[in-house]
């Protein structure tokens, strides 16, 4: 999956590994699966707060791919 590869490559893993376990696991789940709502629910955070975590971790929350 192209999107997962982009999320893995762009991620700031030192920042992600410094997060509390619940949030770290939610971020990793998002990187692997791309399910924003599930990851946000697992982290027990408001959507905007979780998006802020993703931004700080340099993970693009939305990726548009064009297939030809």
C-alpha positions as CSV (number, residue, x, y, z in Angstrom):
1,X,0.0,0.0,0.0
2,X,1.5,3.3,-1.2
3,X,-0.1,5.4,1.6
4,X,1.3,3.2,4.4
5,X,4.8,3.4,2.9
6,X,4.5,7.2,2.8
7,X,3.3,7.4,6.4
8,X,6.1,5.1,7.5
9,X,8.8,7.0,5.6
10,X,7.7,10.5,6.7
11,X,7.1,9.6,10.4
12,X,9.4,11.1,13.1
13,X,10.0,7.8,15.0
14,X,11.9,9.4,17.8
15,X,8.9,11.6,18.6
16,X,6.5,8.7,18.2
17,X,8.5,6.5,20.6
18,X,8.5,9.3,23.2
19,X,4.7,9.4,23.3
20,X,2.7,7.7,26.1
21,X,1.9,4.0,25.3
22,X,-1.8,4.5,24.4
23,X,-1.1,7.4,22.1
24,X,2.0,5.7,20.6
25,X,0.0,2.5,19.8
26,X,-2.8,4.6,18.2
27,X,-0.3,6.5,16.1
28,X,1.3,3.2,14.9
29,X,-2.1,1.8,14.2
30,X,-2.8,4.8,12.0
31,X,0.5,4.5,10.2
32,X,-0.1,0.8,9.4
33,X,-3.9,0.9,8.7
34,X,-4.8,4.5,7.9
35,X,-7.9,4.3,10.0
36,X,-8.0,7.8,11.5
37,X,-11.2,7.4,13.5
38,X,-10.2,4.1,15.1
39,X,-6.7,5.4,16.0
40,X,-8.3,8.6,17.5
41,X,-10.7,6.4,19.5
42,X,-7.9,4.2,20.8
43,X,-5.9,7.3,21.8
44,X,-9.1,8.6,23.6
45,X,-8.5,12.0,22.2
46,X,-10.5,14.6,20.3
47,X,-10.0,14.5,16.6
48,X,-8.2,17.8,16.4
49,X,-5.9,16.9,19.2
50,X,-5.0,13.6,17.6
51,X,-4.4,15.4,14.3
52,X,-2.0,17.7,16.1
53,X,-0.1,14.7,17.4
54,X,0.1,13.4,13.8
55,X,1.4,16.7,12.6
56,X,4.1,16.8,15.3
57,X,5.1,13.3,14.3
58,X,5.3,14.5,10.6
59,X,2.7,11.9,9.5
60,X,0.4,13.1,6.7
61,X,-3.1,12.4,7.9
62,X,-4.6,12.5,4.4
63,X,-2.8,11.3,1.2
64,X,-4.2,11.5,-2.3
65,X,-3.0,9.0,-4.7
66,X,-3.7,9.0,-8.4
67,X,-3.7,5.7,-10.3
68,X,-3.2,5.7,-14.0
